[in-house]
Amino acid sequence: MAIRRIVKYGESILNKKTKKIDYKEMKNELDNIIADMFDTLNFTHGVGLSANQIGLDIQLSIISMEDKEKNKNYNIVIINPQIVSYGEEIIEEDEGCLSFPGLFIKVKRHTSVVVRALNQKGIPIEIKASGLLAKALQHEIDHLNGITFIKRIPIAQKLKLKPTLLKLKKQWKNIDESKMKPEVM
């Protein structure tokens, strides 16, 4: 398939809620989009990617990760996802985002979630997740709702981060993953 350019901080599609997918209407296009998303995610060594991060206004996210604690590999596709319940405990850990290359900030997330969505075949699924998978699901579903991880930090931290973001935004503007060779990243 193809590696797509990842939308970076400052581009408006990251701040808008994406449109629900009519599975029957998009069924024929989804496999190619999903394959491109996995190619892009693998190329960038990320954990998750949402469709708006490659410029598509649709509710579609993928997650690909290895959970060493549970000795499991996950390759998850979620269409029109909703978090239906959150665990009580909240932790604050470093988090990164492919739309903010190289930036890591502490973000508060629930330690567990239950997500309902459609899978790649249009079948309803429910995912009960904890740990890194729960954090990744929250991060990607936030993207689909127009919420980037910097919107999850306290205002004082945002103000401190602003000059750094403005400087990095200029650098990020020139990054196009679709034109890079694997050995460059």
Secondary structure, DSSP 8 states (H G I E B T S, - for coil): --------TT-GGGGS--B---HHHHHHHHHHHHHHHHHHHHHHT-SEEEGGGGT--B-EEEEEEEETTTTEEEEEEEEEEEEEEE-S-EEEEEEE-TTSTT-EEEEEEESEEEEEEE-TTS-EEEEEEEHHHHHHHHHHHHHHTT--GGGGS-HHHHHHHHHHHHHHHHHHTT--GGG--TTT-
